[in-house]
């Protein structure tokens, strides 16, 4: 009886580990030795350990993190680590995706920031990938349900930014069926849609590289799905960011610059 139970547990574990064999995650890291980096790199290491537990392959482009973080990162399996501090933010993301595309068995690709460790669960990833596997969509936009878990300014800005971005791009809510949570980083897509994320370049070439490709794919007739995930902002990160004027300025800069890059003339020359 004990042997049967052990074999059953092994079969279940094996099935779980192979559940995402068609998925590869790509991301970037850059953690210096300051207090904010120390907090964020803890979330990142949790993120990579969760990926390892689910046996998902992942490509990481690191832009010059501290030695201790890199040593810890190298202890985690399933990671392809590329050190390159010469790229722009957008360039490092394209470099990571380009490497991910070389993985022959990968059919689906997920961009996600490594601080979003709460997203890495079997349930949330299954929600995101199901429509892709069933050929119901080409790009999946992860949608946050618990906006109240976020820093207040960020939640306020991003709720408005999602609507404004779609209006600026000429995508009506009725046409898209709902407001996409574009400002939330995670995007999952198939190989056909990967070309939009590889080709997306701009004068900004930062955060817009995960927003513009979704709009461009939709304008080309690709299907977009907005999938709710069970994600909550880390409480320590929230507290740290709500008390940081630098982070607040960063959020405002993101809001202004991305909308300007999408063609919102009102925001040109505002900062």
Secondary structure by P-SEA (a helix, b strand, c coil): caaaaaaaaaaaaaaaaaccccbbbbbbbbbcccaaaaaaaaaaaaaaaaaaaabbbbbbbbccccaaaaaaaaaccccbbbbbccccaaaaaaaaaaaaaacccccbbbbbbccccccccaaaaaaaccccccccccbbbbbbcccccccaaaaaaaaaaaaaaaaaaccccccccccccccccbbbbcccaaaaaaaccccccccccccaaaaaaaaabbbbbbccccccccaaaaaaaaacaaaaaaaaaaaaaaaaaaccccccccc
